[in-house]
Amino acid sequence: MHTLTREDIEQAARQVYEVMPATAQYPWPLLAERLGCSVWVKHENHTPTGAFKVRGGITFMHWLKREHPQAKGIVTATRGNHGQSLAMAAAALGLRALIVVPEGNSIEKNNAMRAFGGELVEFGRDFDEAREEAARLAQVHGLYLVPPFHSELVKGVATYALELFSAAPDLDTVYVPIGCGSGICAVIAARDALGLKTRVVGVVSTQADAAKQSFETGSLRETASANTFADGLAVRKPIPEAFAVYAEGAERIVSVSEEQIREAMCVYYTDTHNLAEGAGAASLAALMQEREAMRGKKVGVILSGANVDKSVYAQIIG
C-alpha cells in the first residue's frame, strides 16, 4: 500500500463531504470520571450508514468510475457495514451492487443494505465463505469484486482519523477495532501523514484474535473460528496487505472478551447515551482493560459503528 499524504486524505475528504458531513469527536466527562483519563470518542456511529465504512465506499466508487469506467457494478462480501457503505455509494453513481452475506446474518443489517439499493445473496457459514462466493459471482456476472481491504478504502476511512487528529492532535493513544484492517491502517496512515507521535493500539475479540497472534509472532496466523457477537471483529485470518501496515505501525494489539465488550456497550449508553455495536464498543472495552496504564493521559477511542440488532442490544442493556 502506498503511503498516504495529507493532500491525499484531504482530497478524499472533499469526496466524502459531498455525501455526508464530518462526524463529531467529544471528550465525554463521565467517561473521564470513570476511567481517570481524558477520553475522546470519535463518533462514526453518526454517519448515514451508522458506521465508518461509508467513507471508504465513497472514495472507492470514485476510483472505480475513474479507473474502470466499463464496470457495470460491484460485488462484495460483508457482515453488514461494508455492504451498506458500498450499496449507498454504488447507488449514488448508478451502479449495481451485489452483496454476499453469510447465512444467519443480522436481519437489520440485511434490511439496511437492501434499503440502500443492494441486492443480497446469502451464502456460507461465515464471512470467509461468503468472500469465496463473492469472488465466484464476480466472474459469473462480470462485476468488479471489491475486496474487504483496498488502498482506496483506506484513503476514505483515513478521513475520520484526519478529523479526530485535527480536533485533538495531542492524543497519547488511540484504540481502534480490527476486522479486515481498514480502520487501523487508516488511523496509522493519517497519524504518519500528519507527523504525530500518537500510539495506535488495535483491538480484537478473544474469540477472533488472529490479528493479535499474527502481530505477536510476526507472521500470519489463522484461527479455526471467529465466534464473536461483535460481527465487525469476526475475521479468521488477517488480510496480508493490512497486516503489513499494522505490524509496522501499531504499538500493540489488545484482545477483549465478549463480556468486556458487552460492558463497554452499556458504559457508552450510560455515560454518553450513544448506541454502539459490539465492534464499535471494542475500543472502549480495551481502554477499560488498560485504564491503569492510561491514567491521566489523553486517549482516543473509535466508536466505529452502531448497527446492532434490537434483540441483541435489549439483552445486553437489560
PAZAPA-4460 file (N, C-alpha, C; in steps of 0.05 Angstrom, whole numbers, plus 32768, in hexadecimal, padded with zeros to 4 digits):
% residues 318
    n_x    n_y    n_z   ca_x   ca_y   ca_z    c_x    c_y    c_z   seq   type   mol
   8011   7FE8   8000   8000   8000   8000   8012   8019   8000     1      M     A
   800C   802C   7FED   801D   8043   7FEC   8017   8056   8004     2      H     A
   802A   8065   800C   8027   8077   8023   8014   808E   801C     3      T     A
   8001   8093   802D   7FEE   80A9   8029   7FFA   80C3   8033     4      L     A
   7FF6   80D8   8023   7FFF   80F3   802C   7FE7   8102   8037     5      T     A
   7FEC   8117   8045   7FD6   8128   804F   7FC4   8131   8038     6      R     A
   7FD0   8137   8021   7FC1   8140   8009   7FAE   812A   8000     7      E     A
   7FB8   8111   7FFF   7FA7   80FA   7FF7   7F8E   80F9   8009     8      D     A
   7F93   80FB   8023   7F7C   80F8   8036   7F69   8110   8034     9      I     A
   7F74   8128   8030   7F63   813F   802C   7F52   813E   8013    10      E     A
   7F5E   8133   7FFE   7F4F   812F   7FE5   7F39   811B   7FE9    11      Q     A
   7F3F   8105   7FF8   7F2B   80F1   7FFE   7F14   80FE   800E    12      A     A
   7F1C   8110   8021   7F08   811D   8032   7EF4   812D   8021    13      A     A
   7EFE   813B   800C   7EED   814A   7FFB   7ED8   8138   7FEE    14      R     A
   7EE0   8120   7FE5   7ECD   810D   7FDA   7EB9   8104   7FEE    15      Q     A
   7EC3   80FE   8006   7EB1   80F4   801C   7E9C   810A   8023    16      V     A
   7EA5   8123   8025   7E93   8138   802E   7E7E   8140   801A    17      Y     A
   7E81   8135   8001   7E6B   8139   7FEE   7E53   8128   7FF6    18      E     A
   7E58   8113   8005   7E43   80FF   800D   7E3B   8102   802A    19      V     A
   7E4D   810A   803B   7E47   810C   8058   7E59   8121   8065    20      M     A
   7E50   812C   807B   7E61   813E   808A   7E76   812F   809B    21      P     A
   7E8A   813D   80A4   7E9D   8131   80B7   7E8D   8128   80D0    22      A     A
   7E97   8113   80DE   7E8A   810B   80F7   7E98   8119   810E    23      T     A
   7E8B   8118   8125   7E95   8126   813D   7EA9   8114   814C    24      A     A
   7EBA   8121   815C   7ECA   8114   8170   7EC8   8124   8189    25      Q     A
   7EC1   8117   819F   7EBD   8126   81B8   7ECD   8119   81CF    26      Y     A
   7ED8   812A   81E1   7EE4   811F   81F9   7ECE   811C   820F    27      P     A
   7EC3   8105   8213   7EAC   8102   8224   7EB4   8102   8242    28      W     A
   7EA8   8114   8252   7EB0   8117   826E   7EAB   80FE   827F    29      P     A
   7E94   80F0   827B   7E8F   80D9   828B   7EA2   80C2   8286    30      L     A
   7EAB   80C0   826D   7EC0   80AC   8266   7EDA   80B3   8274    31      L     A
   7EE1   80CD   8274   7EF9   80D6   8281   7EF9   80D0   829F    32      A     A
   7EE1   80D4   82AB   7EDE   80CF   82C7   7EE1   80B1   82CD    33      E     A
   7ED5   80A1   82BC   7ED5   8084   82C0   7EF1   8079   82BC    34      R     A
   7F00   8083   82A9   7F19   8077   82A1   7F33   8085   82AA    35      L     A
   7F2F   809D   82B5   7F47   80AB   82BF   7F5A   80B6   82A9    36      G     A
   7F4F   80B9   8291   7F5E   80C5   827B   7F4A   80D4   826A    37      C     A
   7F55   80E6   8259   7F44   80F4   8246   7F3D   80E1   822F    38      S     A
   7F23   80DD   8229   7F1B   80CA   8215   7F0C   80D8   81FE    39      V     A
   7F19   80DA   81E7   7F0D   80E5   81CF   7F00   80CF   81BF    40      W     A
   7EE6   80D0   81BB   7ED8   80BC   81AB   7ED4   80C7   818F    41      V     A
   7EDD   80B7   817B   7ED7   80BE   815F   7EBD   80B1   8157    42      K     A
   7EA9   80C1   8150   7E8E   80B7   814C   7E88   80AE   8130    43      H     A
   7E94   8098   8128   7E8E   808D   810D   7E73   807E   810D    44      E     A
   7E66   807D   8125   7E4A   8074   8126   7E37   8088   811B    45      N     A
   7E40   80A0   8114   7E2F   80B6   810A   7E31   80BB   80EC    46      H     A
   7E3B   80A8   80DD   7E3C   80AB   80C0   7E21   80A2   80B5    47      T     A
   7E1C   80A7   809B   7E01   809F   8090   7DFC   8081   8090    48      P     A
   7E11   8071   8092   7E0D   8054   8094   7E11   8049   80B0    49      T     A
   7E16   805B   80C3   7E1A   8053   80DF   7E35   8046   80E4    50      G     A
   7E48   8049   80D1   7E63   803E   80D5   7E77   804B   80C3    51      A     A
   7E91   8049   80CA   7EA7   8057   80BD   7EAB   804F   80A0    52      F     A
   7EA2   8037   8099   7EA9   802B   807E   7E9F   803C   8067    53      K     A
   7E8A   804C   806B   7E7F   805B   8055   7E93   806D   8048    54      V     A
   7EA7   8077   8058   7EBB   8089   804D   7ECC   807B   8037    55      R     A
   7ED4   8062   803D   7EE4   8053   8029   7ED3   804C   8011    56      G     A
   7EB9   8046   8015   7EA8   8040   7FFE   7EA7   8057   7FEB    57      G     A
   7EA5   806F   7FF5   7EA3   8087   7FE4   7EBD   808A   7FD4    58      I     A
   7ED4   8089   7FE1   7EED   808D   7FD2   7EF2   8076   7FBE    59      T     A
   7EEB   805E   7FC6   7EEF   8047   7FB5   7EDF   8049   7F9B    60      F     A
   7EC6   8052   7F9E   7EB5   8054   7F86   7EBF   806A   7F73    61      M     A
   7EC9   8080   7F7E   7ED6   8094   7F6D   7EED   8089   7F5D    62      H     A
   7EFE   8079   7F6B   7F15   806C   7F5F   7F0C   8059   7F49    63      W     A
   7EF7   8049   7F4F   7EED   8035   7F3C   7EE3   8042   7F22    64      L     A
   7ED3   8057   7F26   7EC9   8066   7F0F   7EDF   8071   7EFD    65      K     A
   7EF5   8079   7F0A   7F0C   8085   7EFC   7F1D   8070   7EEF    66      R     A
   7F24   805B   7EFE   7F37   8046   7EF4   7F2A   8030   7EE4    67      E     A
   7F10   802A   7EEA   7F02   8014   7EDC   7EE7   801E   7ED2    68      H     A
   7EE7   8032   7EC0   7ECE   803E   7EB7   7EBA   802B   7EAB    69      P     A
   7EC4   8013   7EA2   7EB2   8000   7E96   7EA4   7FEE   7EAA    70      Q     A
   7EAB   7FF1   7EC4   7E9E   7FE0   7ED8   7E80   7FE5   7EDA    71      A     A
   7E70   7FCF   7ED9   7E53   7FD2   7EDB   7E4A   7FD3   7EF8    72      K     A
   7E5B   7FC9   7F0A   7E54   7FC9   7F26   7E69   7FBA   7F36    73      G     A
   7E63   7FB6   7F4F   7E76   7FA9   7F61   7E6A   7F92   7F70    74      I     A
   7E7B   7F80   7F79   7E72   7F6A   7F8B   7E86   7F69   7FA2    75      V     A
   7E7B   7F64   7FBA   7E8D   7F63   7FD2   7E80   7F51   7FE7    76      T     A
   7E90   7F49   7FFA   7E86   7F3A   8011   7E88   7F4B   802A    77      A     A
   7E75   7F47   803C   7E74   7F58   8054   7E64   7F4B   806A    78      T     A
   7E68   7F55   8083   7E55   7F4F   8099   7E41   7F66   809C    79      R     A
   7E45   7F7C   808D   7E31   7F91   808D   7E3B   7FAD   8088    80      G     A
   7E4E   7FB7   8097   7E56   7FD3   8095   7E63   7FDA   807B    81      N     A
   7E76   7FC9   8072   7E84   7FCC   8058   7E6F   7FCB   8042    82      H     A
   7E5C   7FB9   8044   7E47   7FB5   8030   7E35   7FCE   802E    83      G     A
   7E2C   7FD9   8045   7E1C   7FF1   8044   7E2A   8007   8037    84      Q     A
   7E44   800A   803E   7E55   801F   8033   7E56   801D   8014    85      S     A
   7E5B   8005   800A   7E5E   8002   7FED   7E43   8004   7FDE    86      L     A
   7E2E   7FFA   7FEB   7E13   7FFD   7FDF   7E0C   801A   7FDB    87      A     A
   7E11   802A   7FF0   7E0A   8046   7FEF   7E1B   8055   7FDA    88      M     A
   7E36   804F   7FDA   7E48   805D   7FC8   7E42   8054   7FAB    89      A     A
   7E3C   803B   7FA6   7E36   8031   7F8B   7E1C   803D   7F81    90      A     A
   7E08   803E   7F92   7DEE   804A   7F8A   7DF2   8067   7F81    91      A     A
   7E03   8076   7F90   7E08   8092   7F8A   7E14   8096   7F6E    92      A     A
   7E23   8081   7F65   7E30   8083   7F4B   7E21   8072   7F35    93      L     A
   7E0A   8068   7F3D   7DFA   8058   7F2A   7E05   803D   7F23    94      G     A
   7E14   8031   7F35   7E1F   8017   7F30   7E11   8001   7F40    95      L     A
   7E11   7FE9   7F35   7E05   7FD2   7F43   7E17   7FC9   7F5A    96      R     A
   7E0B   7FC1   7F71   7E1A   7FB7   7F88   7E0F   7F9D   7F91    97      A     A
   7E1E   7F87   7F8B   7E17   7F6C   7F94   7E26   7F66   7FAD    98      L     A
   7E18   7F5F   7FC2   7E25   7F5C   7FDC   7E21   7F41   7FE8    99      I     A
   7E37   7F33   7FEF   7E35   7F18   7FFA   7E39   7F19   8018   100      V     A
   7E25   7F0E   8027   7E27   7F0D   8044   7E26   7EF0   804D   101      V     A
   7E33   7EE8   8063   7E30   7ECD   806D   7E13   7EC7   8075   102      P     A
   7E0C   7EAE   8075   7DF1   7EA6   807E   7DEE   7EAD   809C   103      E     A
   7DD6   7EB5   80A3   7DD1   7EBD   80BF   7DDD   7ED8   80C6   104      G     A
   7DE2   7EE8   80B2   7DED   7F03   80B8   7DD8   7F15   80C5   105      N     A
   7DE1   7F2B   80D0   7DCF   7F3E   80DE   7DB9   7F46   80CB   106      S     A
   7DA0   7F42   80D4   7D88   7F48   80C4   7D87   7F66   80BF   107      I     A
   7D8D   7F76   80D4   7D8B   7F93   80D2   7DA0   7F9E   80BF   108      E     A
   7DB8   7F93   80C0   7DCD   7F9B   80AD   7DC5   7F94   8090   109      K     A
   7DBA   7F7C   808D   7DB1   7F73   8072   7D9C   7F87   8067   110      N     A
   7D88   7F8E   8078   7D73   7FA0   8070   7D7F   7FBB   8068   111      N     A
   7D92   7FC5   8077   7D9F   7FDF   8071   7DAD   7FDE   8056   112      A     A
   7DBB   7FC7   8051   7DCA   7FC5   8037   7DB7   7FC6   8020   113      M     A
   7DA0   7FB8   8023   7D8B   7FB9   800D   7D80   7FD5   800A   114      R     A
   7D7C   7FE2   8020   7D70   7FFE   801F   7D83   8011   8011   115      A     A
   7D9D   800D   8013   7DB1   801E   8005   7DB4   8016   7FE8   116      F     A
   7DA6   8000   7FE0   7DA7   7FF9   7FC3   7DB7   7FE0   7FBD   117      G     A
   7DC0   7FD1   7FD2   7DD0   7FB9   7FCD   7DBE   7FA1   7FC7   118      G     A
   7DC8   7F8F   7FB5   7DBB   7F75   7FB1   7DC9   7F60   7FC2   119      E     A
   7DBA   7F53   7FD3   7DC7   7F40   7FE6   7DC7   7F23   7FDE   120      L     A
   7DDE   7F16   7FE3   7DE0   7EF9   7FDF   7DE9   7EEE   7FFA   121      V     A
   7DDB   7EDA   8005   7DE4   7ECD   801E   7DF3   7EB4   8017   122      E     A
   7E0C   7EB2   8021   7E1C   7E9A   801A   7E32   7E96   802F   123      F     A
   7E35   7E7C   8037   7E4C   7E75   8048   7E47   7E77   8066   124      G     A
   7E59   7E6B   8076   7E55   7E6B   8093   7E62   7E82   80A0   125      R     A
   7E74   7E90   8092   7E81   7EA7   809E   7E8B   7EBA   8089   126      D     A
   7E97   7ED0   8092   7EA0   7EE5   807F   7EB4   7EDA   806B   127      F     A
   7EC6   7EC9   8073   7EDA   7EBF   8061   7ECF   7EAE   804B   128      D     A
   7EB9   7E9F   8051   7EAC   7E8F   803C   7E9C   7EA1   8029   129      E     A
   7E90   7EB6   8034   7E81   7EC9   8024   7E94   7ED7   8010   130      A     A
   7EAD   7EDC   8019   7EC1   7EE9   8008   7EC7   7ED8   7FEF   131      R     A
   7EC9   7EBD   7FF4   7ECF   7EAB   7FDD   7EB8   7EAC   7FC9   132      E     A
   7EA0   7EAD   7FD3   7E88   7EAE   7FC1   7E87   7EC8   7FB1   133      E     A
   7E8F   7EDE   7FBE   7E8F   7EF8   7FB1   7EA3   7EF7   7F99   134      A     A
   7EBA   7EEA   7F9D   7ECE   7EE8   7F88   7EC3   7ED9   7F70   135      A     A
   7EB3   7EC4   7F77   7EA7   7EB3   7F61   7E92   7EC4   7F52   136      R     A
   7E81   7ED2   7F61   7E6C   7EE2   7F54   7E77   7EF9   7F43   137      L     A
   7E8E   7F03   7F4A   7E9B   7F18   7F3A   7EA0   7F0E   7F1E   138      A     A
   7EAA   7EF5   7F1C   7EB0   7EE8   7F03   7E96   7EE4   7EF3   139      Q     A
   7E82   7ED8   7F00   7E68   7ED1   7EF4   7E5A   7EEA   7EE8   140      V     A
   7E59   7EFF   7EF8   7E49   7F17   7EEF   7E5A   7F2D   7EE3   141      H     A
   7E74   7F29   7EE2   7E85   7F3E   7ED7   7E84   7F58   7EE7   142      G     A
   7E85   7F55   7F02   7E85   7F6C   7F14   7EA1   7F6F   7F20   143      L     A
   7EA6   7F87   7F29   7EC0   7F8D   7F36   7EC0   7F83   7F53   144      Y     A
   7ED3   7F71   7F59   7ED4   7F66   7F75   7EE2   7F7A   7F87   145      L     A
   7ED3   7F84   7F9A   7EDF   7F97   7FAD   7EEA   7F87   7FC5   146      V     A
   7F04   7F89   7FCA   7F0F   7F7A   7FE0   7F08   7F88   7FFA   147      P     A
   7F0B   7F79   8011   7F05   7F85   802B   7F1A   7F9A   8033   148      P     A
   7F31   7F9A   8025   7F46   7FAC   802B   7F52   7FB5   8011   149      F     A
   7F56   7FD0   800E   7F60   7FDB   7FF5   7F6A   7FF7   7FFB   150      H     A
   7F7F   8000   7FEE   7F8B   801A   7FF4   7F77   8031   7FF1   151      S     A
   7F64   802E   7FDE   7F4F   8043   7FDB   7F3B   8043   7FF2   152      E     A
   7F35   802C   7FFD   7F24   802B   8015   7F32   8038   802C   153      L     A
   7F4C   8032   802F   7F5C   803D   8046   7F5D   805C   8043   154      V     A
   7F60   8065   802B   7F62   8082   8027   7F48   8090   8030   155      K     A
   7F31   8084   802A   7F18   8090   8033   7F15   808F   8051   156      G     A
   7F1B   8078   805C   7F19   8074   8079   7F2C   8087   8089   157      V     A
   7F43   808D   807C   7F56   809F   8089   7F4B   80BB   808F   158      A     A
   7F34   80C2   8081   7F28   80DC   8086   7F1E   80DF   80A2   159      T     A
   7F14   80C9   80AE   7F0B   80CB   80CA   7F23   80D0   80DD   160      Y     A
   7F3A   80C3   80D6   7F52   80C7   80E7   7F5C   80E4   80E4   161      A     A
   7F5A   80EF   80CC   7F62   810B   80C7   7F51   811D   80D8   162      L     A
   7F37   8118   80D9   7F25   8129   80E9   7F2C   8127   8107   163      E     A
   7F30   810E   8110   7F37   810A   812D   7F51   8118   8134   164      L     A
   7F66   8113   8124   7F80   811F   812A   7F81   813D   8127   165      F     A
   7F70   8148   8115   7F6E   8165   8113   7F62   8171   812C   166      S     A
   7F4E   8163   8137   7F41   816D   814F   7F52   8168   8168   167      A     A
   7F60   8152   8169   7F70   814B   8180   7F8B   8140   8178   168      A     A
   7F9D   8152   816F   7FB7   8149   8165   7FCA   813D   8179   169      P     A
   7FC4   8142   8193   7FD7   8139   81A8   7FCE   8120   81B6   170      D     A
   7FBF   810E   81A9   7FB7   80F5   81B5   7FCF   80E4   81BA   171      L     A
   7FD0   80D8   81D2   7FE6   80C6   81D8   7FE3   80AB   81CA   172      D     A
   7FCA   80A1   81CA   7FC4   8087   81BF   7FA8   8087   81B3   173      T     A
   7FA5   8079   819D   7F8A   8074   8191   7F86   8056   818F   174      V     A
   7F6E   804D   8198   7F66   8031   8196   7F54   802E   817E   175      Y     A
   7F5A   801A   816D   7F4B   8016   8154   7F44   7FF8   8151   176      V     A
   7F2B   7FF1   814C   7F24   7FD5   8148   7F30   7FCB   812E   177      P     A
   7F36   7FB1   812D   7F41   7FA4   8115   7F2E   7F8E   810B   178      I     A
   7F24   7F92   80F2   7F16   7F7C   80E5   7F28   7F74   80CE   179      G     A
   7F22   7F80   80B6   7F34   7F7B   809F   7F4B   7F8F   809F   180      C     A
   7F49   7FA4   80AF   7F60   7FB5   80B3   7F60   7FD1   80A7   181      G     A
   7F4A   7FD9   8099   7F4A   7FF3   808C   7F4B   8009   80A1   182      S     A
   7F3D   8005   80B8   7F3D   8019   80CD   7F58   801F   80D9   183      G     A
   7F65   800A   80E2   7F7F   800E   80EF   7F94   8018   80DB   184      I     A
   7F93   800E   80C3   7FA7   8017   80AE   7FA2   8034   80A8   185      C     A
   7F89   803D   80A8   7F82   8059   80A2   7F8C   806B   80B8   186      A     A
   7F89   8063   80D1   7F92   8073   80E8   7FB1   8075   80E8   187      V     A
   7FBE   805F   80E2   7FDB   8060   80E0   7FE4   8072   80C9   188      I     A
   7FD6   8070   80B2   7FDD   8081   809A   7FDA   809F   80A0   189      A     A
   7FC3   80A6   80AE   7FBE   80C2   80B4   7FD2   80CC   80C8   190      A     A
   7FD7   80BC   80DD   7FEB   80C4   80F1   8006   80CA   80E4   191      R     A
   800F   80B8   80D2   8029   80BC   80C5   8029   80D3   80B2   192      D     A
   8012   80D7   80A4   8010   80ED   8091   8012   8108   809F   193      A     A
   8007   8109   80B8   8007   8121   80C8   8020   8124   80D9   194      L     A
   8031   8110   80D9   804A   8111   80E9   8045   8110   8107   195      G     A
   8031   8102   8110   802B   8101   812D   8038   80EA   813A   196      L     A
   8039   80EB   8155   8046   80D6   8165   8032   80C3   8172   197      K     A
   8019   80C7   816D   8004   80B7   817A   8009   8099   8176   198      T     A
   8006   808A   818B   8008   806C   8189   7FED   8061   8180   199      R     A
   7FEE   804E   816E   7FD5   8042   8164   7FD4   8025   816E   200      V     A
   7FBE   801F   817C   7FBA   8004   8188   7FA2   7FF7   817A   201      V     A
   7FA7   7FDF   816F   7F92   7FD0   8162   7F82   7FC0   8177   202      G     A
   7F69   7FBA   8171   7F58   7FAB   8184   7F4A   7F94   8175   203      V     A
   7F4D   7F7C   817F   7F3F   7F65   8174   7F2F   7F57   818A   204      V     A
   7F1E   7F44   8181   7F0F   7F34   8194   7F20   7F1C   819D   205      S     A
   7F1E   7F14   81B6   7F2C   7EFB   81BE   7F22   7EE3   81AE   206      T     A
   7F0A   7EE5   81A2   7EFF   7ECF   8192   7F08   7ED0   8174   207      Q     A
   7F16   7EE6   816D   7F20   7EE9   8151   7F39   7EFA   8152   208      A     A
   7F4E   7EED   815C   7F67   7EFD   8162   7F7E   7EF7   814F   209      D     A
   7F77   7EF0   8136   7F8C   7EEA   8122   7F9F   7F02   811E   210      A     A
   7F94   7F1A   811E   7FA5   7F31   811A   7FB9   7F35   8131   211      A     A
   7FB0   7F2F   8149   7FC2   7F32   8161   7FD8   7F1C   8160   212      K     A
   7FD0   7F03   815A   7FE3   7EEE   8158   7FF8   7EF4   8142   213      Q     A
   7FEE   7EFE   812B   8000   7F05   8115   8013   7F1B   811D   214      S     A
   8009   7F2F   812A   8019   7F46   8132   802F   7F3D   8145   215      F     A
   8028   7F2B   8158   803B   7F23   816D   8050   7F0F   8163   216      E     A
   8049   7F00   814E   805C   7EEC   8144   806B   7EF7   812B   217      T     A
   8060   7F0C   811F   806C   7F18   8107   8066   7F09   80EE   218      G     A
   8053   7EF6   80EF   804B   7EE8   80D6   802D   7EE3   80D7   219      S     A
   8021   7EE0   80C0   8004   7EDD   80BE   7FFA   7EC4   80CC   220      L     A
   7FE7   7EC7   80DE   7FDA   7EB1   80EC   7FBD   7EB1   80E6   221      R     A
   7FB1   7E99   80E6   7F94   7E97   80E0   7F87   7E88   80F8   222      E     A
   7F6F   7E90   80FF   7F61   7E81   8114   7F4C   7E6F   8107   223      T     A
   7F44   7E5A   8115   7F31   7E46   810A   7F15   7E52   8108   224      A     A
   7F0F   7E65   811A   7EF5   7E71   811B   7EF7   7E8F   8122   225      S     A
   7EE0   7E9D   8120   7EDF   7EB9   8128   7EC4   7EBD   8134   226      A     A
   7EBE   7EAE   8149   7EA3   7EAF   8154   7E9F   7EC5   8169   227      N     A
   7E9E   7EDE   815F   7E99   7EF4   8171   7E7F   7F02   8168   228      T     A
   7E70   7F0C   817B   7E57   7F1B   8173   7E5E   7F36   8167   229      F     A
   7E78   7F3F   816A   7E81   7F58   815E   7E88   7F52   8141   230      A     A
   7E75   7F53   812F   7E7A   7F48   8114   7E8F   7F58   8105   231      D     A
   7E93   7F71   810C   7EA9   7F80   80FF   7EC5   7F76   8105   232      G     A
   7EC7   7F65   811A   7EE1   7F5A   8122   7EE3   7F3C   811A   233      L     A
   7ECE   7F31   810E   7ECC   7F14   8109   7EDB   7F0C   80F0   234      A     A
   7EF6   7F0D   80F2   7F07   7F06   80DB   7F1B   7EF1   80E4   235      V     A
   7F1D   7EDB   80D4   7F2E   7EC5   80DC   7F4B   7EC9   80D3   236      R     A
   7F50   7ED8   80BE   7F6C   7EDC   80B6   7F70   7EF9   80AD   237      K     A
   7F87   7F05   80B4   7F8D   7F20   80AC   7F90   7F22   808E   238      P     A
   7F8A   7F3A   8084   7F8F   7F40   8067   7FAD   7F47   8066   239      I     A
   7FBD   7F39   8056   7FDA   7F3E   8056   7FE3   7F5B   8053   240      P     A
   7FD6   7F6A   8040   7FDE   7F86   803C   7FD8   7F97   8054   241      E     A
   7FC3   7F91   8062   7FBC   7FA0   807A   7FD0   7F99   8090   242      A     A
   7FD5   7F80   8093   7FE8   7F77   80A7   8003   7F84   80A4   243      F     A
   800C   7F87   808B   8026   7F94   8086   8027   7FB0   8092   244      A     A
   8010   7FBE   8090   800E   7FD9   809A   800E   7FDA   80B9   245      V     A
   7FFC   7FCB   80C5   7FFA   7FCD   80E3   8010   7FBE   80F1   246      Y     A
   801D   7FAA   80E4   8034   7F9D   80F1   804A   7FB1   80F5   247      A     A
   804B   7FC4   80E3   8060   7FD9   80E4   8058   7FF1   80F5   248      E     A
   803E   7FF9   80F2   8035   8013   80FC   8026   8013   8117   249      G     A
   801D   7FFB   8120   800E   7FFA   8139   8022   7FF6   8150   250      A     A
   8019   8000   8168   8029   7FFD   8180   8026   7FE1   818B   251      E     A
   800D   7FD8   818C   8006   7FBD   8196   7FEA   7FB7   818E   252      R     A
   7FE2   7F9E   8193   7FC6   7F95   818E   7FBB   7F89   81A7   253      I     A
   7FA4   7F91   81AF   7F97   7F89   81C8   7F7F   7F77   81C1   254      V     A
   7F7A   7F62   81D0   7F62   7F53   81CB   7F4E   7F57   81E2   255      S     A
   7F34   7F59   81DC   7F1F   7F5D   81F0   7F0B   7F47   81EE   256      V     A
   7F00   7F3F   8205   7EED   7F29   8205   7ED1   7F33   81FE   257      S     A
   7EBF   7F20   81F8   7EA3   7F27   81F2   7E97   7F37   8209   258      E     A
   7E9D   7F2E   8221   7E92   7F3C   8239   7E9C   7F58   823B   259      E     A
   7EB6   7F5D   8235   7EC1   7F78   8236   7EB5   7F8A   8221   260      Q     A
   7EAF   7F7E   8209   7EA3   7F8E   81F4   7E86   7F95   81FC   261      I     A
   7E78   7F82   8208   7E5C   7F88   8211   7E5C   7F9E   8226   262      R     A
   7E70   7F9C   8238   7E72   7FB1   824D   7E77   7FCD   8241   263      E     A
   7E88   7FCE   822D   7E8F   7FE7   8220   7E76   7FF2   8211   264      A     A
   7E66   7FE1   8206   7E4D   7FEA   81F8   7E3B   7FF8   820D   265      M     A
   7E39   7FEC   8224   7E29   7FF7   823A   7E35   8012   8244   266      C     A
   7E4F   8013   8246   7E5C   802C   824F   7E58   8042   823B   267      V     A
   7E59   803C   8221   7E53   8051   820C   7E37   805C   8210   268      Y     A
   7E25   8049   8216   7E09   8052   8219   7E06   8064   8232   269      Y     A
   7E11   805B   8248   7E0F   8069   8261   7E1D   8084   8261   270      T     A
   7E36   8084   8257   7E47   809C   8259   7E43   80B0   8242   271      D     A
   7E3A   80A6   822B   7E37   80B9   8214   7E1D   80B7   8205   272      T     A
   7E0C   80A4   820D   7DF3   809E   81FF   7DF6   809A   81E2   273      H     A
   7E0C   808C   81DB   7E11   8083   81BF   7E0E   8065   81BD   274      N     A
   7E04   805E   81A6   7E00   8042   819F   7E1A   8038   8192   275      L     A
   7E25   8022   819B   7E3D   8016   818F   7E38   7FF9   8189   276      A     A
   7E3F   7FF0   8172   7E3F   7FD3   816C   7E57   7FC6   8179   277      E     A
   7E59   7FAC   8179   7E6F   7F9E   8186   7E8B   7FA8   817E   278      G     A
   7E90   7FA8   8163   7EAA   7FB2   815A   7EAE   7FCF   8161   279      A     A
   7E98   7FDE   8161   7E99   7FFB   8167   7EA1   8001   8183   280      G     A
   7E9A   7FEE   8195   7EA1   7FF1   81B2   7EBC   7FE5   81BA   281      A     A
   7EC8   7FD6   81A7   7EE0   7FC7   81AE   7EF7   7FD9   81B7   282      A     A
   7EFA   7FF1   81AA   7F10   8003   81B1   7F0D   800D   81CE   283      S     A
   7EF4   8014   81D6   7EF0   801D   81F1   7EF5   8005   8204   284      L     A
   7EED   7FED   81FD   7EF2   7FD6   820D   7F10   7FD2   8212   285      A     A
   7F20   7FD7   81FD   7F3D   7FD4   8200   7F48   7FEA   8213   286      A     A
   7F3E   8002   8210   7F47   8018   8222   7F40   8012   823F   287      L     A
   7F28   8007   8243   7F1F   8000   825E   7F32   7FEA   826A   288      M     A
   7F3A   7FD8   8259   7F4D   7FC3   8261   7F68   7FCF   8269   289      Q     A
   7F71   7FE3   825A   7F8B   7FEF   825E   7F8A   8009   826E   290      E     A
   7F75   800E   827D   7F72   8028   8289   7F89   8031   829B   291      R     A
   7F96   801E   82A9   7FAC   8025   82BA   7FC3   8032   82AA   292      E     A
   7FCA   8025   8294   7FDF   802F   8283   7FD9   804A   8276   293      A     A
   7FBF   8050   8273   7FB6   8068   8265   7FAF   807F   8278   294      M     A
   7FB2   807A   8292   7FAA   808E   82A6   7FB7   80A9   82A0   295      R     A
   7FA6   80BE   82A0   7FB0   80DA   829C   7FB7   80E1   827F   296      G     A
   7FB4   80CE   826D   7FBC   80D4   8251   7FA4   80DD   8241   297      K     A
   7FA9   80E6   8228   7F94   80EE   8216   7F91   80D8   8201   298      K     A
   7F7A   80CC   8200   7F77   80B3   81F1   7F5F   80B6   81DD   299      V     A
   7F62   80AA   81C5   7F4C   80A9   81B2   7F42   808D   81AF   300      G     A
   7F28   808A   81AC   7F1C   8070   81A6   7F09   8073   818E   301      V     A
   7F0A   8060   817C   7EFA   8062   8164   7EE0   8053   8169   302      I     A
   7ECA   8061   8169   7EAF   8054   816A   7EA8   804F   814D   303      L     A
   7EB0   8038   8143   7EB0   8033   8126   7E95   802F   811A   304      S     A
   7E81   8027   812A   7E66   8022   811F   7E51   801D   8134   305      G     A
   7E38   801F   812C   7E21   801C   813E   7E0D   8008   8135   306      A     A
   7E15   7FF7   8121   7E01   7FE6   8114   7DFF   7FCB   8122   307      N     A
   7DF0   7FCB   8138   7DEC   7FB2   8148   7DCE   7FAD   8148   308      V     A
   7DC6   7F93   8145   7DAA   7F8C   8144   7D9D   7F92   815F   309      D     A
   7D83   7F9B   815D   7D75   7FA3   8175   7D74   7F8D   818B   310      K     A
   7D70   7F74   8182   7D6E   7F5E   8196   7D88   7F5A   81A5   311      S     A
   7D9E   7F5D   8196   7DB9   7F59   81A3   7DBD   7F70   81B6   312      V     A
   7DB8   7F88   81AE   7DBD   7FA0   81BE   7DAC   7FA0   81D7   313      Y     A
   7D92   7F99   81D4   7D80   7F99   81EB   7D89   7F85   8200   314      A     A
   7D94   7F6F   81F7   7D9E   7F5B   820A   7DB6   7F66   8219   315      Q     A
   7DC8   7F73   820B   7DE1   7F7D   8217   7DDB   7F94   822B   316      I     A
   7DCA   7FA7   8222   7DC4   7FBE   8232   7DB3   7FB7   824A   317      I     A
   7DA3   7FA1   8246   7D91   7F99   825C   7DA1   7F8B   8272   318      G     A
***
